[in-house]
Amino acid sequence: MSNFLFPSRLKKLRSKIGNQELDAIFISNAENRRYFSGFTSSAGYLLVTPDQAIICTDFRYTEQAAQQAPDWRVERIGGKPDWIANLVKELEIHKIGFEADDMTVNTLERFKKSLKENNVYAELHPTSDYGVDLRAYKDNNELELLENAIDIGDQAFEETASQLKVGMTEKEAAWIFEQAVRVRGAESISFDTIVAVGPNAARPHHEPSDSKIVEGQTIIFDCGARFKGYCSDLTRTLVLGEADDEIKRIYDIVLTAQLAAIELVTSGMTGEDCDAIARNIISEAGHGNDFGHSLGHGLGLEVHEQPGVGPNSKGKLENGMPFTIEPGIYIPGWGGVRIEDVVVLENDKARVLSHARKMKF
């Protein structure tokens, strides 16, 4: 009886190997290692052939690998890369793919040198997005983990929002969120929390500083939680005290654009098509030049995954793909507004997974 944790993922990976006429694929990306095998270490590789599934890792992780990835062969490796030559020879591999988006030039050269010094001939073929493309689709187990991460992040945000006060620094607000995430059972935040007050909110990736919350200014709060490897991502824009008419106007444009994209996105649409729904609304309102980033991105084991949802995203959005929808308007010297939710396509329509409250005027 097979004990592979994710047999369907391994089957799909082997199908891609066959389609590319490779004898094996060498997986070095940490998230891809976890996705295909369940092995969660910070070091190691997977070597997969049509009939072999091997975890290659050093002595620190061999026991962990055996426990986390039943039915995978665990190969202990050392500092010298002779092990790769030995495995290639043993398995009679002639064409081996490697993750060109992940493996460093130095590591690749070391592997080539090892093969040459051990008189083993094998062609090394660069591959791209093997794991990332498959990871764009989430099965029911993955969606459950993702929704758990989202729920933790939503609850932690709402707790944080209730504690925000005039005079509190951006750093202090970010720390409240991180503590709230940990208390709720998350492994960590899924990325460095963004808290941007007033003019700082004109920078989409502002790093929290000692700037203080001021009454009547926008506060962009972009945050996430990581639960059992899966990442959430949420953005809300807040105002303490009374929002002026300009804030209300900008906020309404962004919210209208976001809700339209959520309502109108369908399976089979490209990421570019989805982006255009929101972008056209913002452009028609006179703020096209103030929306400089993509509408969204996929997420899962990484906070930015496939599918892409942007002006140049030609790939199709399909059922089973979760992604963010996060339009924004940023005006230097004034501030900004961004609103972000995670959705998943089901039955050709978007189901919203984020539930944190939005501002109402």
Secondary structure, 3 states (H helix, E strand, C coil): CCCCCCHHHHHHHHHHHHHCCCCEEEECCHHHHHHHHCCCCCCCEEEECCCCEEEEECCCCHHHHHHHCCCCEEEECCCCCHHHHHHHHHCCCCEEEEECCCCCHHHHHHHHHHHHHCCCCCEEEEECCHHHHHHCCCCHHHHHHHHHHHHHHHHHHHHHHHHCCCCCEHHHHHHHHHHHHHHCCCCEECCCCEEEEHHHHHCCCCCCCCCECCCCCEEEEEECEEECCEECCEEEEEECCCCCHHHHHHHHHHHHHHHHHHHHCCCCCEHHHHHHHHHHHHHHCCCHHHCCCCCEEECCCCCCEEEEECCCCCCECCCCCEEEECCEEEECCCEEEECEEEEEEECCEEEECCCCCCCCC
